[in-house]
Amino acid sequence: MDVLRTPDERFEGLDGYDFDPHYVEVPSGKGSAGLRVHYLDEGPPGASETVVLMHGEPSWSYLYRKMVPVLTAAGFRVIAPDLVGFGRSDKPAARADYTYARHVEWMRAALFDRLALSGVTVVGQDWGGLIGLRLVAEHPERFLRVVAANTGLPTGDLPMGEAFMNWQRFSQEVPEMPIGRIVAGGCATDVPEHVVSAYDAPFPDESYKEGARQFPMLVPNRPDDPASDDNRRAWDVLRGFEKPFLCAYSDQDPITKGADALFRDLVPGTKGQAHTTIEGGGHFLQEDRGPELAEVVVSFVRANPSD
């Protein structure tokens, strides 16, 4: 597996992102070489609560920079990994190296085998939910709580909707993938140029974007998709998942609009929770309304103590 690594200087001086980098190595799943996974690790030593923030496509942990200070101020340890192919994590150079199953395994290895996390509250948005919810279903003993934010767990048995299909088509046809502009276009607020540039930082040129190119094609949008059966099995577990499960969606996301209803109907842990619709947020609600979402997470954790 050929792997690219974004030069460190690309991440220098990014506004609001003055966090120390941390790394673990995980098996690549192809040959003996490993992959370096980057993550943020913030918060007070000995924190009793650990919150894992999982980003999606085509963003990276920079997306959570507005949330981390709110969560650490509440006394939580915050882990925010960069998915393989994104941020400061390694980037396999061939699109065929990226599969849904590998993304789940890479994060499982990073979070559980290397960091040995347990007692986790996971916040998953976009692909952060597609991957995070698979981890919840496959390792429910590791988790205390779940926050689903503008995400889903598709099996291909239901239509994905016109907005997603348009995005998938665009992602394959655009000659140069404008990562920062894509994030800005998925926001309900104006995104400054220096922030757009920060989302571009992990990708010096098109060769670094193979993961970003491939992700839209990995979403199960037909019943016989390679990931459909794994996601169906995950739903079987979630139908019996009684730990606290919160839906925190925004009011201006055409991609995931209405997806929260499926969780609220099928997952027992959603019952009695203070589900919320965050106003003024687009698909990337962490960029639009990061502090507000962070406060929702703090309230959710405190309303559902683990003792």
Secondary structure, 3 states (H helix, E strand, C coil): CCEECCCHHHHCCCCCCCCCCEEEEEECCCCCCEEEEEEEEECCCCCCCEEEEECCCCCCHHHHCCCHHHHHHCCCEEEEECCCCCCCCCEECCHHHCCHHHHHHHHHHHHHHHCCCCCEEEEEECHHHHHHHHHHHHCHHHEEEEEEECCCCCCCCCCCCHHHHHHHHHHHHCCCCCHHHHHHHCCCCCCCHHHHHHHHCCCCCHHHHHHHHHHHHHCCCCCCCCCHHHHHHHHHHHCCCCCCEEEEEECCCCCCCCHHHHHHHHCHHHCCCCCEEECCCCCCHHHHHHHHHHHHHHHHHHHCCCC
